[in-house]
Amino acid sequence: MRTQIKKLKFLMVSVIVLSGYVSYGQEDEASKAEEPKPYEGLQLKVNDNWKVKFSGQVNAYYVLTSQKEDAEFGVEKETFHSIRNGINQATVSITPQYTSESGLTVTSNFELAFGLSNSGVDASLPQSRGFGFASVEVRQAYINVATPKSGSFFIGRGFGMFALDAIIYDQSILGIGANYSFNTPRNTTLAGVGYGYIFVDKIAQLNYTTPAFFNKTSTLSLGIYDPFSSFDIYGAFGDPFGFTNNPSNVGVHGKFAFNKPFKDGGFYFSSAFISQEIADNGTNADLNAFGIDAFMKLNLKGLTLSGYYYTTDGMGDAGLMFGPAIAVGSEVEKVKSDGFYAQATYAIPKSPVTLGVNYGSSRVKDQINGNSLEYSDSADRLTNSISYAVTSNLVLKSEFTIQSRHRVFAPKANVFSLGGYFAF
């Protein structure tokens, strides 16, 4: 198996290198045809070849979290109030773009993310303190090189492919969803992370995307990425909840996307995979992780129906490589996980109001029973939302979420939020 993975990686590197002047974008060619061209931010046109785009968003919410009593895990009933951003921090993005006379387009992107909490990044600090600070993160920094006919090429730091569509189409992407760190906001929430999908994460990567095919409805992306160390939740390779060494080889990922617009709507489908070796602190466990997912979205006038499913073998839960393996007797085995969500949103005709509902669930096969593993209790969440578009850029939003216990991140709770976001 390890030899086959290495051969696959070598083949993919060869394809990427030989592809030449091409680029990969976080929104592939197929997805661009789904809807009218979206708002692209403030733009400064320097001349016929150069332009610079400035874009971003700020979101902020009052959040009321009612933690439920759970005697089995020593959790008491308690209520928490906070002012915080959602899963998506405030962002600002600068995108210079050069287009040659031959149609070659070179784009670079620099994106920063800003949290609202005054407690910085140290989880041991209180929610807010004098002379505290908010976190700032370089979220994306990459280069795109694209030609009209040869596909696209991407290199740099950006969001990956596996589970990307799950989070960007979640109704809570600019909201709260499921919550954690109730009384110590960590400048993010969970939305559906651990409750229906794994966080896609930001990774250093090199990808190639084909030109659109099948009557310009489909694209295929393949790439390599800088792999993750293992967050060893179960202590399979050392101390529980410690991090291992980094893998010595690159990871591989890929994605197929299909997009078919039609009158008053459209249909979008994608499927992505991801694979890397499991870092084991030199214990020679010789394990490789793999995950695959599928996403679909159907638009019918104001009604949008979405569905997502994933399954992994050793990729972890909630975060990539979070608890990828566990010791069962004298052997170390990969931990399987899977999950899904179903979502419906409805934009009321001739009204600024949009209603939405999302139900998601994740489960992990980590309960030891003799010499085998069984699934532990699933982590479920139900989120209802209502949005009011004051303008196309300013949206007021309220959500109410019922979440069950997540084995690592959050206890049972009801979460109410009221706030909004402004995009520019």
Secondary structure, DSSP 8 states (H G I E B T S, - for coil): -HHHHHHHHHHHHHHHHHH-S----SS-HHHHTSSS-----EEEE-SSSEEEEEEEEEEEEEEEEEE--BGGGTB--EEEEEEE--SS-EEEEEEEEEE-TTS-EEEEEEEEEE---TBTT-TTS-S--TT-B--EEEEEEEEEEE-SSS-EEEEEEEE-STTHHHHHTSTTTTS-BB--STTS--S---BTBTTTB----EEEEEEEE---BTTTTEEEEEEEE-----EETT-SSSSTTEE----SS-EEEEEEEEEEEETTEEEEEEEEEEEEE---TTS----EEEEEEEEEEEEETTEEEEEEEEEEESSBSSSTTBS-EEEETTEEEE-EEEEEEEEEEEE-TTSSEEEEEEEEEEEEE-EEETTEEE----EEEEEEEEEEESSSSEEEEEEEEEE--BTTTB-SEEEEEEEEEEE-
